[in-house]
Amino acid sequence: MIGKNSIIERYENNPILTKDDIPYPVETVHNAAATLFNDRIILLFRSHLRNGRSIIGIAQSDDGLKFKVSNKPFLVPAEKNKSSYIDDFALYEEYGVEDPRITRIDEYYYITYSAYSRFGVRIGLARTKDFREVERVAFISQSDMRNVVIFPEKIDGKYYRLDRPHTEIMPWSIWLSSSTDLVHWGNSRIVIMPLKYHWDEMKVGPGTPPIKTNEGWLHIFHGVFKTMDGAVYRLGVALHNLKDPSVVVGVSDEWILQPEELYERVGYVHNVVFSCGMVKTGVDDLIIYWGGADSVLCAGKTKISHLVSLCKSKNRPGIV
């Protein structure tokens, strides 16, 4: 179905994954990264354990809607051993690993994820070639950084990412940073801010890794609005200049998806749709994945051209 305030067509059999589909004990399934691999769609999803901490599981599908979950998690917090390299990861992942994103660059699939510990949240970078073995590369932020999505190719000789630092000085916003090696990042600048008394006035953050279109780099972000009954998480869309992603062509002034179905409105966290991944399945076709109420995993379809048009016709500047 298509919600009256949405241009995303929800899969009629949503949710596509619940905790009952996981062959090991978890309490939630949500916030999944997505990519194409060997003509199949891979999801890396977040799950809460019964102790409240998070791990990352893996599922595969031929059609992008019906998934088979592997019988063990893909990424769990690192444990201490004789290697000081792993010990460093264990220190900063002790409270869980969350909300992955996948970007393919050359032969590797790079995975960014949020690592929680007593020292706050920072971003870890891992990589894989086959989704069987995964290698931790480095931590690519200090504390506190919550979301990072990496562009799928170099632009003018540099890698770029969208990120969201945690700050109480101003509303949480989306920044752009660059790197020459995917590990050391800098030259950060703000590119998208929340807009007062709009659907995203409380905070915005990057959601899906950008995809390249003829009109610019397209990505889906989340925006939050505070109500008398708590916060509401919705999805929006933005378009960046192909040659200089710090230039925002347009931010949709309207959300593209909001919590409407029961599985999005009631759950571990009420009134949440939150996306970490989308997959291009045709010239103009997208499947978007989102967590519903931080409890279940959902899918929907839309057209790239519709999202681009929204960024250009019903838009606002990135910084207002």
Secondary structure by P-SEA (a helix, b strand, c coil): ccccccccccccccccccccccccccccccbbbbbbcccbbbbbccccccccccbbbbbbbccccbbbbccccccccccccccaaaaaaaaaacccccbbbbbbccccbbbbbbbbccccbbbbbbbbccccbbbbccccccccccbbbbcccccccbbbbbbbbbbccccbbbbbbbbcccccccccccccccccccccccccccccccccccccccccbbbbbbcccccccbbbbbbbbcccccccccccccccccccccccccccccbbbbbcccccccccbbbbbbbccccccccccccaaaaaaaaccccccccc
